[in-house]
Amino acid sequence: MGFPLHLTFFFVSLQPEPSTDIIKTRDMKRMILCITILISQLILTVEAQAINYKEKDTTATRLSIEFRRLYIDGDETKLYNKAEELFDYIKKQPQFDHHLYYSTLIDVVSFDMNNGHYYRAMQKARKLVAEMKEKQHTEEYYNASYLMAIIYWYRNNIPIASKYFDQAIKEIPKENKIDLATIYTDYANMMTDEDPKKAMELVNKALEQSGTYSYRLTYALTMKGVIAFAQRDGATVLDCHRQYFDLKAHNKPDQIFRPESA
């Protein structure tokens, strides 16, 4: 997989022009949304290629990768069918993989939201939360809170979304640095327009959790550049730009974007 050009173009676009220290005003909401979509597609693409790093190709792994490829392709009917095929397989196994089960359900809800099916997404999310609590899968509660945060963010209900983001941060096992970094980064993304100072604090926490040379680090670093841009902080934008290209220059793409779960 080549180094993602959209991130390169993004950081080039963030650089202040040589003749001025003032960063031009842009449509921040549109830019942030575009960056979020691009990053999400990047993460899904990486995970879809995770089979290259797996020690063995299990049926669950194969079905999960096929599901994620359909997510990228956007074929609604095929995606729902593949999700059901994966769920059926998981339920038939002696050891129920609840993390894969819930993470796939969350992806289905995310797919619905991305395609404008907000009511359908909310119904599925509530069903997921109820199922988690009924089966006492307490280690997954943070995922339910995180999902509700994203849904309310999509609906532009920032106070309720913030409540769920905070709840997810409290619930997540602290050793789960990968998901914690993502939650902090998405929370920072949401707060960029509402409270840029808090957004910067959140993204710095994300960077602390992201690990070295991971695609989570690149996501958080990109988001920090966006926040600094919104604050007219040219020095920080350029620092993020420097760190990004340092990653690109000194590391192979798979070292930066290899899924940590592999």
ChimeraX commands (.cxc) that place a marker at each C-alpha (Angstrom):
marker #1 position 0.00,0.00,0.00 radius 0.5
marker #1 position 1.44,3.38,-0.98 radius 0.5
marker #1 position 1.67,6.30,1.40 radius 0.5
marker #1 position -1.75,8.05,1.40 radius 0.5
marker #1 position -1.57,11.02,-0.93 radius 0.5
marker #1 position -4.64,12.74,0.56 radius 0.5
marker #1 position -2.74,13.24,3.83 radius 0.5
marker #1 position 0.23,14.67,1.95 radius 0.5
marker #1 position -2.02,17.10,0.09 radius 0.5
marker #1 position -3.73,17.99,3.38 radius 0.5
marker #1 position -0.54,19.01,5.13 radius 0.5
marker #1 position 0.72,20.91,2.10 radius 0.5
marker #1 position -2.58,22.84,2.07 radius 0.5
marker #1 position -2.18,23.71,5.75 radius 0.5
marker #1 position 1.15,25.46,5.30 radius 0.5
marker #1 position 0.97,29.25,5.61 radius 0.5
marker #1 position 2.00,31.10,2.47 radius 0.5
marker #1 position 5.63,32.28,2.67 radius 0.5
marker #1 position 4.62,35.94,2.39 radius 0.5
marker #1 position 2.42,35.98,5.49 radius 0.5
marker #1 position 2.13,34.49,8.97 radius 0.5
marker #1 position -1.65,34.52,8.84 radius 0.5
marker #1 position -3.41,31.37,7.72 radius 0.5
marker #1 position -6.27,32.13,5.37 radius 0.5
marker #1 position -9.82,31.52,6.59 radius 0.5
marker #1 position -11.41,28.38,5.12 radius 0.5
marker #1 position -14.66,26.51,5.54 radius 0.5
marker #1 position -13.48,24.59,8.63 radius 0.5
marker #1 position -16.53,22.35,9.05 radius 0.5
marker #1 position -16.33,21.16,5.47 radius 0.5
marker #1 position -12.58,20.56,5.72 radius 0.5
marker #1 position -12.89,18.69,9.03 radius 0.5
marker #1 position -15.67,16.50,7.63 radius 0.5
marker #1 position -13.58,15.71,4.56 radius 0.5
marker #1 position -10.55,14.83,6.68 radius 0.5
marker #1 position -12.68,12.59,8.91 radius 0.5
marker #1 position -14.09,10.75,5.89 radius 0.5
marker #1 position -10.65,10.35,4.33 radius 0.5
marker #1 position -9.13,9.06,7.56 radius 0.5
marker #1 position -12.04,6.66,8.08 radius 0.5
marker #1 position -11.56,5.30,4.58 radius 0.5
marker #1 position -7.82,4.93,5.25 radius 0.5
marker #1 position -8.41,2.97,8.45 radius 0.5
marker #1 position -10.96,0.72,6.75 radius 0.5
marker #1 position -8.58,0.11,3.85 radius 0.5
marker #1 position -5.79,-0.82,6.24 radius 0.5
marker #1 position -8.03,-3.19,8.16 radius 0.5
marker #1 position -9.26,-4.72,4.91 radius 0.5
marker #1 position -5.65,-5.60,4.12 radius 0.5
marker #1 position -4.99,-6.98,7.59 radius 0.5
marker #1 position -4.96,-10.52,6.27 radius 0.5
marker #1 position -1.38,-9.89,5.12 radius 0.5
marker #1 position -0.33,-9.63,8.75 radius 0.5
marker #1 position -2.45,-12.38,10.28 radius 0.5
marker #1 position -0.71,-15.54,11.47 radius 0.5
marker #1 position -3.55,-17.61,10.03 radius 0.5
marker #1 position -6.61,-17.01,7.89 radius 0.5
marker #1 position -9.59,-18.11,9.97 radius 0.5
marker #1 position -13.13,-18.06,8.63 radius 0.5
marker #1 position -14.00,-15.18,10.96 radius 0.5
marker #1 position -11.03,-13.17,9.69 radius 0.5
marker #1 position -11.99,-13.83,6.08 radius 0.5
marker #1 position -15.63,-12.83,6.64 radius 0.5
marker #1 position -14.59,-9.71,8.55 radius 0.5
marker #1 position -12.26,-8.59,5.77 radius 0.5
marker #1 position -14.95,-9.24,3.14 radius 0.5
marker #1 position -17.38,-7.19,5.24 radius 0.5
marker #1 position -14.96,-4.25,5.48 radius 0.5
marker #1 position -14.34,-4.31,1.74 radius 0.5
marker #1 position -18.09,-4.09,1.18 radius 0.5
marker #1 position -18.16,-1.16,3.62 radius 0.5
marker #1 position -15.67,0.65,1.41 radius 0.5
marker #1 position -17.55,-0.28,-1.78 radius 0.5
marker #1 position -20.81,1.02,-0.28 radius 0.5
marker #1 position -22.99,-1.87,-1.45 radius 0.5
marker #1 position -25.75,-1.76,1.17 radius 0.5
marker #1 position -27.49,-5.08,0.43 radius 0.5
marker #1 position -24.28,-7.08,0.17 radius 0.5
marker #1 position -22.90,-5.47,3.32 radius 0.5
marker #1 position -25.97,-6.37,5.40 radius 0.5
marker #1 position -25.87,-9.93,4.05 radius 0.5
marker #1 position -22.18,-10.31,4.82 radius 0.5
marker #1 position -22.70,-8.94,8.33 radius 0.5
marker #1 position -25.41,-11.54,8.95 radius 0.5
marker #1 position -23.15,-14.28,7.59 radius 0.5
marker #1 position -20.42,-13.19,10.01 radius 0.5
marker #1 position -22.86,-12.96,12.94 radius 0.5
marker #1 position -24.20,-16.46,12.23 radius 0.5
marker #1 position -20.68,-17.85,12.14 radius 0.5
marker #1 position -19.68,-16.15,15.41 radius 0.5
marker #1 position -22.79,-17.41,17.21 radius 0.5
marker #1 position -22.11,-21.01,16.15 radius 0.5
marker #1 position -18.59,-21.06,17.61 radius 0.5
marker #1 position -17.85,-22.69,21.01 radius 0.5
marker #1 position -16.23,-19.45,22.17 radius 0.5
marker #1 position -18.33,-16.39,21.36 radius 0.5
marker #1 position -16.10,-13.58,20.04 radius 0.5
marker #1 position -18.15,-10.74,21.48 radius 0.5
marker #1 position -15.58,-8.07,20.58 radius 0.5
marker #1 position -15.71,-8.95,16.87 radius 0.5
marker #1 position -19.49,-9.25,17.10 radius 0.5
marker #1 position -19.99,-5.81,18.66 radius 0.5
marker #1 position -17.34,-4.07,16.58 radius 0.5
marker #1 position -19.03,-5.34,13.40 radius 0.5
marker #1 position -22.43,-4.18,14.68 radius 0.5
marker #1 position -20.93,-0.77,15.34 radius 0.5
marker #1 position -19.57,-0.71,11.78 radius 0.5
marker #1 position -23.06,-1.50,10.46 radius 0.5
marker #1 position -24.48,1.42,12.46 radius 0.5
marker #1 position -21.68,3.66,11.18 radius 0.5
marker #1 position -22.46,2.57,7.62 radius 0.5
marker #1 position -26.13,3.48,8.15 radius 0.5
marker #1 position -25.20,6.94,9.44 radius 0.5
marker #1 position -22.81,7.57,6.56 radius 0.5
marker #1 position -25.67,6.76,4.18 radius 0.5
marker #1 position -28.22,8.99,5.89 radius 0.5
marker #1 position -30.19,6.25,7.66 radius 0.5
marker #1 position -30.14,8.02,11.03 radius 0.5
marker #1 position -33.32,6.53,12.48 radius 0.5
marker #1 position -32.23,3.03,11.48 radius 0.5
marker #1 position -28.81,3.66,13.00 radius 0.5
marker #1 position -30.30,4.86,16.29 radius 0.5
marker #1 position -32.59,1.82,16.53 radius 0.5
marker #1 position -29.70,-0.57,15.95 radius 0.5
marker #1 position -27.53,1.30,18.44 radius 0.5
marker #1 position -30.15,1.08,21.17 radius 0.5
marker #1 position -30.60,-2.63,20.49 radius 0.5
marker #1 position -26.84,-3.11,20.70 radius 0.5
marker #1 position -26.62,-1.28,24.04 radius 0.5
marker #1 position -29.51,-3.32,25.46 radius 0.5
marker #1 position -27.89,-6.57,24.32 radius 0.5
marker #1 position -24.54,-5.64,25.89 radius 0.5
marker #1 position -26.18,-4.92,29.22 radius 0.5
marker #1 position -28.36,-8.02,29.11 radius 0.5
marker #1 position -25.33,-10.25,28.51 radius 0.5
marker #1 position -23.20,-8.30,30.99 radius 0.5
marker #1 position -20.37,-7.69,28.52 radius 0.5
marker #1 position -19.08,-4.87,30.70 radius 0.5
marker #1 position -15.71,-4.67,28.94 radius 0.5
marker #1 position -17.59,-3.54,25.80 radius 0.5
marker #1 position -19.69,-0.81,27.44 radius 0.5
marker #1 position -17.27,1.87,26.28 radius 0.5
marker #1 position -18.00,0.91,22.67 radius 0.5
marker #1 position -21.71,1.48,23.22 radius 0.5
marker #1 position -21.07,4.91,24.76 radius 0.5
marker #1 position -18.67,5.79,21.96 radius 0.5
marker #1 position -21.27,4.79,19.36 radius 0.5
marker #1 position -23.94,6.94,21.01 radius 0.5
marker #1 position -21.47,9.85,21.07 radius 0.5
marker #1 position -20.93,9.55,17.33 radius 0.5
marker #1 position -24.69,9.34,16.64 radius 0.5
marker #1 position -25.46,12.47,18.66 radius 0.5
marker #1 position -22.51,14.24,17.05 radius 0.5
marker #1 position -24.00,13.44,13.62 radius 0.5
marker #1 position -27.26,14.96,14.89 radius 0.5
marker #1 position -25.34,18.08,16.01 radius 0.5
marker #1 position -26.32,17.56,19.65 radius 0.5
marker #1 position -22.90,18.45,21.05 radius 0.5
marker #1 position -23.82,18.46,24.79 radius 0.5
marker #1 position -25.24,14.92,24.69 radius 0.5
marker #1 position -22.43,13.71,22.43 radius 0.5
marker #1 position -19.87,15.15,24.88 radius 0.5
marker #1 position -21.57,13.31,27.74 radius 0.5
marker #1 position -21.22,10.01,25.89 radius 0.5
marker #1 position -17.62,10.69,24.88 radius 0.5
marker #1 position -16.75,11.37,28.55 radius 0.5
marker #1 position -18.58,8.21,29.57 radius 0.5
marker #1 position -16.69,6.12,27.01 radius 0.5
marker #1 position -13.37,7.46,28.29 radius 0.5
marker #1 position -14.31,6.48,31.85 radius 0.5
marker #1 position -15.49,3.01,30.82 radius 0.5
marker #1 position -12.69,1.93,28.52 radius 0.5
marker #1 position -9.94,-0.23,30.04 radius 0.5
marker #1 position -6.91,2.06,30.26 radius 0.5
marker #1 position -4.65,-0.59,28.73 radius 0.5
marker #1 position -6.71,-0.34,25.52 radius 0.5
marker #1 position -4.64,2.53,24.20 radius 0.5
marker #1 position -5.62,1.95,20.56 radius 0.5
marker #1 position -9.35,2.59,21.00 radius 0.5
marker #1 position -8.74,5.27,23.63 radius 0.5
marker #1 position -6.64,7.23,21.13 radius 0.5
marker #1 position -9.44,7.03,18.58 radius 0.5
marker #1 position -12.06,8.20,21.07 radius 0.5
marker #1 position -9.92,11.17,22.14 radius 0.5
marker #1 position -9.25,12.11,18.50 radius 0.5
marker #1 position -12.90,11.95,17.45 radius 0.5
marker #1 position -13.88,13.93,20.55 radius 0.5
marker #1 position -11.27,16.55,19.63 radius 0.5
marker #1 position -12.61,16.63,16.08 radius 0.5
marker #1 position -16.10,17.39,17.36 radius 0.5
marker #1 position -14.88,20.15,19.69 radius 0.5
marker #1 position -12.74,21.97,17.10 radius 0.5
marker #1 position -15.40,24.60,16.38 radius 0.5
marker #1 position -17.11,24.52,19.79 radius 0.5
marker #1 position -14.05,24.81,22.04 radius 0.5
marker #1 position -10.68,24.79,20.21 radius 0.5
marker #1 position -8.71,24.91,23.48 radius 0.5
marker #1 position -10.41,21.76,24.78 radius 0.5
marker #1 position -10.02,20.16,21.35 radius 0.5
marker #1 position -6.26,20.70,21.54 radius 0.5
marker #1 position -6.12,19.20,25.05 radius 0.5
marker #1 position -8.04,16.14,23.82 radius 0.5
marker #1 position -5.90,15.59,20.74 radius 0.5
marker #1 position -2.74,15.85,22.84 radius 0.5
marker #1 position -4.13,13.06,25.03 radius 0.5
marker #1 position -4.80,11.08,21.86 radius 0.5
marker #1 position -1.18,11.52,20.81 radius 0.5
marker #1 position -0.05,10.23,24.20 radius 0.5
marker #1 position -2.08,7.05,23.66 radius 0.5
marker #1 position -1.37,6.54,19.98 radius 0.5
marker #1 position 1.93,4.71,20.15 radius 0.5
marker #1 position 4.90,5.02,17.85 radius 0.5
marker #1 position 4.54,4.83,14.07 radius 0.5
marker #1 position 0.93,3.71,14.16 radius 0.5
marker #1 position -1.86,4.91,11.93 radius 0.5
marker #1 position -3.58,6.11,15.11 radius 0.5
marker #1 position -0.65,8.46,15.58 radius 0.5
marker #1 position -1.11,9.75,12.03 radius 0.5
marker #1 position -4.84,10.29,12.63 radius 0.5
marker #1 position -4.20,12.24,15.85 radius 0.5
marker #1 position -1.37,14.21,14.27 radius 0.5
marker #1 position -3.57,15.15,11.32 radius 0.5
marker #1 position -6.36,16.22,13.67 radius 0.5
marker #1 position -3.93,18.36,15.68 radius 0.5
marker #1 position -2.98,20.12,12.46 radius 0.5
marker #1 position -6.65,20.82,11.74 radius 0.5
marker #1 position -7.23,22.22,15.24 radius 0.5
marker #1 position -4.12,24.40,15.07 radius 0.5
marker #1 position -5.29,25.66,11.69 radius 0.5
marker #1 position -8.63,26.66,13.24 radius 0.5
marker #1 position -6.75,28.54,15.97 radius 0.5
marker #1 position -4.53,30.35,13.43 radius 0.5
marker #1 position -1.54,28.67,15.10 radius 0.5
marker #1 position 0.82,28.50,12.17 radius 0.5
marker #1 position 3.78,27.29,14.23 radius 0.5
marker #1 position 1.90,24.19,15.44 radius 0.5
marker #1 position 0.53,23.51,11.97 radius 0.5
marker #1 position 4.07,23.51,10.59 radius 0.5
marker #1 position 5.28,21.33,13.47 radius 0.5
marker #1 position 2.57,18.76,12.68 radius 0.5
marker #1 position 3.55,19.05,9.04 radius 0.5
marker #1 position 7.20,18.38,9.94 radius 0.5
marker #1 position 6.35,15.39,12.15 radius 0.5
marker #1 position 4.12,13.92,9.47 radius 0.5
marker #1 position 6.75,14.11,6.77 radius 0.5
marker #1 position 9.35,12.81,9.22 radius 0.5
marker #1 position 7.18,9.70,9.64 radius 0.5
marker #1 position 6.92,9.42,5.88 radius 0.5
marker #1 position 10.64,9.85,5.28 radius 0.5
marker #1 position 11.96,7.47,7.95 radius 0.5
marker #1 position 9.41,4.66,8.00 radius 0.5
marker #1 position 7.89,2.26,5.54 radius 0.5
marker #1 position 4.13,2.71,5.01 radius 0.5
marker #1 position 3.29,-0.63,6.64 radius 0.5
marker #1 position 5.21,0.38,9.77 radius 0.5
marker #1 position 2.99,3.43,10.15 radius 0.5
marker #1 position -0.32,2.01,9.03 radius 0.5
marker #1 position -0.12,-1.62,10.16 radius 0.5
marker #1 position -3.12,-2.41,12.38 radius 0.5
marker #1 position -1.95,-2.84,15.97 radius 0.5
marker #1 position -4.21,-5.82,16.46 radius 0.5
marker #1 position -2.33,-7.78,13.84 radius 0.5
marker link #1:1,2 radius 0.2
marker link #1:2,3 radius 0.2
marker link #1:3,4 radius 0.2
marker link #1:4,5 radius 0.2
marker link #1:5,6 radius 0.2
marker link #1:6,7 radius 0.2
marker link #1:7,8 radius 0.2
marker link #1:8,9 radius 0.2
marker link #1:9,10 radius 0.2
marker link #1:10,11 radius 0.2
marker link #1:11,12 radius 0.2
marker link #1:12,13 radius 0.2
marker link #1:13,14 radius 0.2
marker link #1:14,15 radius 0.2
marker link #1:15,16 radius 0.2
marker link #1:16,17 radius 0.2
marker link #1:17,18 radius 0.2
marker link #1:18,19 radius 0.2
marker link #1:19,20 radius 0.2
marker link #1:20,21 radius 0.2
marker link #1:21,22 radius 0.2
marker link #1:22,23 radius 0.2
marker link #1:23,24 radius 0.2
marker link #1:24,25 radius 0.2
marker link #1:25,26 radius 0.2
marker link #1:26,27 radius 0.2
marker link #1:27,28 radius 0.2
marker link #1:28,29 radius 0.2
marker link #1:29,30 radius 0.2
marker link #1:30,31 radius 0.2
marker link #1:31,32 radius 0.2
marker link #1:32,33 radius 0.2
marker link #1:33,34 radius 0.2
marker link #1:34,35 radius 0.2
marker link #1:35,36 radius 0.2
marker link #1:36,37 radius 0.2
marker link #1:37,38 radius 0.2
marker link #1:38,39 radius 0.2
marker link #1:39,40 radius 0.2
marker link #1:40,41 radius 0.2
marker link #1:41,42 radius 0.2
marker link #1:42,43 radius 0.2
marker link #1:43,44 radius 0.2
marker link #1:44,45 radius 0.2
marker link #1:45,46 radius 0.2
marker link #1:46,47 radius 0.2
marker link #1:47,48 radius 0.2
marker link #1:48,49 radius 0.2
marker link #1:49,50 radius 0.2
marker link #1:50,51 radius 0.2
marker link #1:51,52 radius 0.2
marker link #1:52,53 radius 0.2
marker link #1:53,54 radius 0.2
marker link #1:54,55 radius 0.2
marker link #1:55,56 radius 0.2
marker link #1:56,57 radius 0.2
marker link #1:57,58 radius 0.2
marker link #1:58,59 radius 0.2
marker link #1:59,60 radius 0.2
marker link #1:60,61 radius 0.2
marker link #1:61,62 radius 0.2
marker link #1:62,63 radius 0.2
marker link #1:63,64 radius 0.2
marker link #1:64,65 radius 0.2
marker link #1:65,66 radius 0.2
marker link #1:66,67 radius 0.2
marker link #1:67,68 radius 0.2
marker link #1:68,69 radius 0.2
marker link #1:69,70 radius 0.2
marker link #1:70,71 radius 0.2
marker link #1:71,72 radius 0.2
marker link #1:72,73 radius 0.2
marker link #1:73,74 radius 0.2
marker link #1:74,75 radius 0.2
marker link #1:75,76 radius 0.2
marker link #1:76,77 radius 0.2
marker link #1:77,78 radius 0.2
marker link #1:78,79 radius 0.2
marker link #1:79,80 radius 0.2
marker link #1:80,81 radius 0.2
marker link #1:81,82 radius 0.2
marker link #1:82,83 radius 0.2
marker link #1:83,84 radius 0.2
marker link #1:84,85 radius 0.2
marker link #1:85,86 radius 0.2
marker link #1:86,87 radius 0.2
marker link #1:87,88 radius 0.2
marker link #1:88,89 radius 0.2
marker link #1:89,90 radius 0.2
marker link #1:90,91 radius 0.2
marker link #1:91,92 radius 0.2
marker link #1:92,93 radius 0.2
marker link #1:93,94 radius 0.2
marker link #1:94,95 radius 0.2
marker link #1:95,96 radius 0.2
marker link #1:96,97 radius 0.2
marker link #1:97,98 radius 0.2
marker link #1:98,99 radius 0.2
marker link #1:99,100 radius 0.2
marker link #1:100,101 radius 0.2
marker link #1:101,102 radius 0.2
marker link #1:102,103 radius 0.2
marker link #1:103,104 radius 0.2
marker link #1:104,105 radius 0.2
marker link #1:105,106 radius 0.2
marker link #1:106,107 radius 0.2
marker link #1:107,108 radius 0.2
marker link #1:108,109 radius 0.2
marker link #1:109,110 radius 0.2
marker link #1:110,111 radius 0.2
marker link #1:111,112 radius 0.2
marker link #1:112,113 radius 0.2
marker link #1:113,114 radius 0.2
marker link #1:114,115 radius 0.2
marker link #1:115,116 radius 0.2
marker link #1:116,117 radius 0.2
marker link #1:117,118 radius 0.2
marker link #1:118,119 radius 0.2
marker link #1:119,120 radius 0.2
marker link #1:120,121 radius 0.2
marker link #1:121,122 radius 0.2
marker link #1:122,123 radius 0.2
marker link #1:123,124 radius 0.2
marker link #1:124,125 radius 0.2
marker link #1:125,126 radius 0.2
marker link #1:126,127 radius 0.2
marker link #1:127,128 radius 0.2
marker link #1:128,129 radius 0.2
marker link #1:129,130 radius 0.2
marker link #1:130,131 radius 0.2
marker link #1:131,132 radius 0.2
marker link #1:132,133 radius 0.2
marker link #1:133,134 radius 0.2
marker link #1:134,135 radius 0.2
marker link #1:135,136 radius 0.2
marker link #1:136,137 radius 0.2
marker link #1:137,138 radius 0.2
marker link #1:138,139 radius 0.2
marker link #1:139,140 radius 0.2
marker link #1:140,141 radius 0.2
marker link #1:141,142 radius 0.2
marker link #1:142,143 radius 0.2
marker link #1:143,144 radius 0.2
marker link #1:144,145 radius 0.2
marker link #1:145,146 radius 0.2
marker link #1:146,147 radius 0.2
marker link #1:147,148 radius 0.2
marker link #1:148,149 radius 0.2
marker link #1:149,150 radius 0.2
marker link #1:150,151 radius 0.2
marker link #1:151,152 radius 0.2
marker link #1:152,153 radius 0.2
marker link #1:153,154 radius 0.2
marker link #1:154,155 radius 0.2
marker link #1:155,156 radius 0.2
marker link #1:156,157 radius 0.2
marker link #1:157,158 radius 0.2
marker link #1:158,159 radius 0.2
marker link #1:159,160 radius 0.2
marker link #1:160,161 radius 0.2
marker link #1:161,162 radius 0.2
marker link #1:162,163 radius 0.2
marker link #1:163,164 radius 0.2
marker link #1:164,165 radius 0.2
marker link #1:165,166 radius 0.2
marker link #1:166,167 radius 0.2
marker link #1:167,168 radius 0.2
marker link #1:168,169 radius 0.2
marker link #1:169,170 radius 0.2
marker link #1:170,171 radius 0.2
marker link #1:171,172 radius 0.2
marker link #1:172,173 radius 0.2
marker link #1:173,174 radius 0.2
marker link #1:174,175 radius 0.2
marker link #1:175,176 radius 0.2
marker link #1:176,177 radius 0.2
marker link #1:177,178 radius 0.2
marker link #1:178,179 radius 0.2
marker link #1:179,180 radius 0.2
marker link #1:180,181 radius 0.2
marker link #1:181,182 radius 0.2
marker link #1:182,183 radius 0.2
marker link #1:183,184 radius 0.2
marker link #1:184,185 radius 0.2
marker link #1:185,186 radius 0.2
marker link #1:186,187 radius 0.2
marker link #1:187,188 radius 0.2
marker link #1:188,189 radius 0.2
marker link #1:189,190 radius 0.2
marker link #1:190,191 radius 0.2
marker link #1:191,192 radius 0.2
marker link #1:192,193 radius 0.2
marker link #1:193,194 radius 0.2
marker link #1:194,195 radius 0.2
marker link #1:195,196 radius 0.2
marker link #1:196,197 radius 0.2
marker link #1:197,198 radius 0.2
marker link #1:198,199 radius 0.2
marker link #1:199,200 radius 0.2
marker link #1:200,201 radius 0.2
marker link #1:201,202 radius 0.2
marker link #1:202,203 radius 0.2
marker link #1:203,204 radius 0.2
marker link #1:204,205 radius 0.2
marker link #1:205,206 radius 0.2
marker link #1:206,207 radius 0.2
marker link #1:207,208 radius 0.2
marker link #1:208,209 radius 0.2
marker link #1:209,210 radius 0.2
marker link #1:210,211 radius 0.2
marker link #1:211,212 radius 0.2
marker link #1:212,213 radius 0.2
marker link #1:213,214 radius 0.2
marker link #1:214,215 radius 0.2
marker link #1:215,216 radius 0.2
marker link #1:216,217 radius 0.2
marker link #1:217,218 radius 0.2
marker link #1:218,219 radius 0.2
marker link #1:219,220 radius 0.2
marker link #1:220,221 radius 0.2
marker link #1:221,222 radius 0.2
marker link #1:222,223 radius 0.2
marker link #1:223,224 radius 0.2
marker link #1:224,225 radius 0.2
marker link #1:225,226 radius 0.2
marker link #1:226,227 radius 0.2
marker link #1:227,228 radius 0.2
marker link #1:228,229 radius 0.2
marker link #1:229,230 radius 0.2
marker link #1:230,231 radius 0.2
marker link #1:231,232 radius 0.2
marker link #1:232,233 radius 0.2
marker link #1:233,234 radius 0.2
marker link #1:234,235 radius 0.2
marker link #1:235,236 radius 0.2
marker link #1:236,237 radius 0.2
marker link #1:237,238 radius 0.2
marker link #1:238,239 radius 0.2
marker link #1:239,240 radius 0.2
marker link #1:240,241 radius 0.2
marker link #1:241,242 radius 0.2
marker link #1:242,243 radius 0.2
marker link #1:243,244 radius 0.2
marker link #1:244,245 radius 0.2
marker link #1:245,246 radius 0.2
marker link #1:246,247 radius 0.2
marker link #1:247,248 radius 0.2
marker link #1:248,249 radius 0.2
marker link #1:249,250 radius 0.2
marker link #1:250,251 radius 0.2
marker link #1:251,252 radius 0.2
marker link #1:252,253 radius 0.2
marker link #1:253,254 radius 0.2
marker link #1:254,255 radius 0.2
marker link #1:255,256 radius 0.2
marker link #1:256,257 radius 0.2
marker link #1:257,258 radius 0.2
marker link #1:258,259 radius 0.2
marker link #1:259,260 radius 0.2
marker link #1:260,261 radius 0.2
marker link #1:261,262 radius 0.2
view
